[in-house]
Amino acid sequence: MDIERDFQRNAAEFGITIDERMLSCFAIYYKNLVEWNAVMNLTAITEKKDVYEKHFLDSLTILRIVSRETLEKGCTILDMGTGAGFPGLPIAIVFPETKVILMDSLNKRIRFLEDTVQKLGLTNVSAVHARAEELARNKMYREKSDICCSRAVANLSTLSEYCLPFVKIGGSFISYKTEQVQEEIEQSRKAVRILGGDHVQTVFFTLPGTDYRRSLVKIAKVSSTPAKYPRKAGTPSREPIT
């Protein structure tokens, strides 16, 4: 239980109380992740301590840049390119009032997520198999989320084109990054402006209990994204707006 207690203690550093229900959920999540990872590639990180720190705890650092009130009042979060469910699923476990949409382009990951959500008994999570370039043109999803977040590995210009179309005016796109993010921010300013966003905040921190340096970039949605964005599949990554 030392890993779980360390997890509780480290989460408390940024204001999250991990209760016994949540601990049980994270234990089930971890067990299912390891079992599915044995037959398909979900994550290279499988040691329990590392998963709890670098996946579960890191996902919850959203509280460094989003208020507890926002998450507790029942906002909608779309997790773009969620992979094995990070950061969306840990957020959904801790904040059951928040509606979380897990989106990924690989159906096998969606099957894992649906199985995990069923085993966790969560009613505030849905999983969607789609590419961002296509789903963002669906009226059910375009400019409907309060927050779009992503831990996906891509430059900020590309991520902005994928994520900002999902965010309603007044909402925000939140990108999980390393501490080496300033150059990306500068290079993405044109894209963010064209896509209806505005850089409002970047926070830097060390993940509690580790020497893992992280940052969160918050981009406010200030106007509607032009209808031409996102461009066709693959273009945002090959030819980011600069």
N, C-alpha and C positions, 0 to 999 in steps of 0.2 A: 504493500500500500504506500510505500514511500514516494513512488512516482506520482500517484494520485494526490497525496498530501502536498507534495511540492507544486503540483499543478494548481491545487486550490490556493496555496499561499502566493504563488506568482500571479495568478489571476486577480487576487485581492489587491495587488499593487496598482492596478488601474480600475479598481472599483467593482469587480465582479465577484459575487458570492457564488461559488460552485457548491450546490447542495447535493444531498445523497441521490436524488433523482437524476440530476445531471451527471454525477459520477457514474451511475449505472448506465446511462445512455452512452457516455464516452467509452466505457468498457465494452459494450456491445458493438459500437462503431469500430473500435480498434480490432476486436476479434474478427468481425466480418471483413474488414479491410485486409487483414493478413491472409485470411482464407481465400478471398477472391484474388488477391495479388499473387498467390501461388500458381494460378492458372492464366492470369492476364496481367499486363503491365499497367498498374495503377499509380504506383509510386516507387521510387528508389529508396525511400526512407521507410524502414519497417521495424527497426528497434523501438521497443515501447517508449523508452525515455525520449527518443528523438521525435517520434510521432506526436507525443503529448506536448513537446516543446515547439517543434518546428512546423507542425500542422495545426493542432488544436489551439494552443495558446496564441500562436501567431495570428490565426484567423480572428481571434477575439480582440486583437489590438485595435480593431475598428473603433473601440471606445476612446482611443486617443484623439479621434478627430470627429466622431459623431456622438452627440449627447445621449445619455441613457434615456432621457425623456422621449427622444425621437424613436428609439428602438422599442420602448415599452408602450407607446401609444398605438402601435399597430401600423407601421409603415410597410411598404412593399419594396423588397430588395431583389434585384435580378443579378445573379452571379454568373457572369459571362466566362465561358471556358472553364467551368468549375472542376473538371477532371474528377478526382476522387471525392469531391464535395467541399473543397476549400476555397474561400472562407465561409460559404453559405450555410453548410450543414451545422458546424459548431455554433454559428450565430443563431440558427433556428432552435437548437437545443436549449440555449441559455435564454433566448427571448421568444417564448412561445406566442406572444402577441404579434410578432412580426411575420408577415407572409414572405416566404422565400421561394424564388424560382431558380432552380438549378439548370443551367443550360450548357450543353456540350454537343460537339459535332460527331462524337463517336457513340454509337448506340450501345456498345458493350459497357461503356461507363455509365450510361443511363440505366441499364439493367441492374448494375451494381447499386446505384443510388436508390432505385426504386425498392430493391430488396432490403437495403439498409433502413430506409425510411419506414418500411412496413414493420421491420423488426423493432424499431424504436417506438413505433406507435405514434408518430408525429402526424398531426393533421394540418400543420401550417406550411408544408413543403410540397412543391410539385417539381417534377423533373421533365425537361423538354429536350428532345433530340432535334437539333437544328444547327445550322450555321448562322452566325450573327448577321452576315450580310443578307440572309433571306428572312430570318425572323424579325429583323428590324423594319421590314416592309409590311409586316402583318399588323393590321389596325388594332388587334387585341393587345399587342405588346409595344408598339411604337409610342414613345413619350407617355408611358403609363406608369413607370416605376419612380418611386421617390429617390431611390438610390440604385445605381448600377455599380457593382464592384467587380474587381478582377485581380487575381494573383497570377494571371497568365504571363508567360515570358515573351514580351514583345515591347517595342519602343512605344513611348507615350503617344506619339502622333498616330500610330496604327491603332492602339487601344482606344484612343479618343474617338476614332471613326467607327470602331465596333460598338462602343459603349454609350456615347452621348445620345445617339438616336433613341435609345430606350428610356431616357430620363425625361420626366415632365419638367416644364419650366418651374423653377423654384427648387428643384431637386439637385442632386449632385452625383458625379462620377468619382469613385474612390479607387485609386490604384495602389496596390501593395508593391513596394519597391525596396531595393537595398539602399544603403546610404549614398551610393554613387548615382544620384538622380538629377543633379542640378543641370548638367549638360542636356539631358533628355528634356527637361522642362523648357529650357531655352529654345531647343529645336522644335518643340511642339506648339509654340505660342500661336503661329499662324493657323495651324490645323484646329486648335481649340477655338480660336475666334471664329473661323469659317463655320464650324460645326455647332455654334450656338453656346459655347462655353466661355468660362473665364476662370483662370487660376485664382484660387482664393486662399489656399493654405497648404503648407507642407510641414509635417512634423517629423523629427528625427528622434530615435530612441534606441535603447538597447533592450532586447527582449528579456524580461525579468528572469533571473536565474541562469542567464547565459551570457556569452560575449557576442551574441548575434546582433549585428547592427542593422536596423531596419528604418524605413521611412514610409509614410503614407502621404499621397498627393490627393488633395480634394479640389475638384473642378466643379464650379457652380454652373447650372444650366440657366442661362439668362435669356435665351431666345430660341425659337424653333430651329431644328436642324433642317437645312434645305433638303427638298425631296430627293435630290440626286444622290444623297449619301445615306447609307454606305454604298460605295461602288460595288461592282460585281465581284463574286467570290475570288479571293486571292489578291485582288488589286491593292487593298489597303496595306497588306504586308509587303508586297513587292514594290509598290510605289507610294510610300507614305507622303501625306501632304506636308510640304516643307516650304 
